[in-house]
């Protein structure tokens, strides 16, 4: 598989947040953006109480986390230590991609980013008011945003006429019979220059417009759309931002490895520790290195652990099974190539 480094240098977290805020205000993303057309509409009932003063906060291990329950003992949210990813209760919905798979995911889970990594006891400061806001948040969460790029997803434009969502390709096909080329990042999809926190400006390549490879897709969903700070390249050392390449995301991103990489397929029992929104990583070619990334979605209607990713077949983001099954269990190539999972 062809590989290409994207040049740049990581800046600090504060600079990343400031840079994102400035660019986000210019883009004026419409608040009315909803989940992709192939996703069924959610019901309106919130499955938990909003009486935050009666919530209970209990600690759990493996990994260290805080579980929040309402007065009826229903799970409201899960905060993981050192991570910004939070699973929050929401109305029931069905995630589906009929053109790619007959399997669906029905859940009441939303995946959102807390304003800062969780620490034990944060409910006494910023955690409780943020959680109340998150429970009432009706904007698309991580999984709904991820579905806005599958085949059949409707186009969404910002106030400058830039298409920031809609059916995406994995990358250009350079010649008949050859695999589609990787190295398309989120700014290539939109066809606009992007200024990273270190001041480097990356120019989109015209022939990559409308395309995102596997890690470019994650950077679109988590970074451009949800505001997680992004590096302009990948480095083999930990940092406060999301790198460019899959191998660096797996090893050096903020947060923690909920399934450590031991260069073998994890024991199936390890899948029980995954939460929707976890990033999953694979080895898909002969090189012993992570080369593919996706977002874990949850357990599907067939009882399988399903993920969504951008790949060459069927050309772009999919939770489907065309070419290879998008599951972490079973007998498919992705199952055999699954190596590690990270919560950021």
Buried (B, 14 or more C-beta within 10 A) or exposed (E): EEEEEBEBEBBBBEBBBBBBEEEEEEBEBEEEBBBBEBBEEBEEEBBBBEEBEEBEBEEEEEBBBBBBBBEEEEBBBBBBBBBBBBBBBBBBBBBBBEEBBEBBBBBBBBBBBBEEBBEEEBBEEEBBEBBBEBBEEEEBBBBBBBBBBBBBBEEBBBEEEBBBBBBBBBBBBEEEEEBBBBBBBBBBBBBBEBBBBBEBEBEBBEEBBBBBBBBBBBBBBBBBBBBBBBBBBBBEEEBBBBBBBBBBBBBBBBBBBBBEBEEEBBEEEBBEBBBBBBBBBBBBEEEEBBBBBBBBBBBBBBEBBBBBBBBBEBBBBBBBBBBBBBBBBEEBEBBEBBBBBBBB
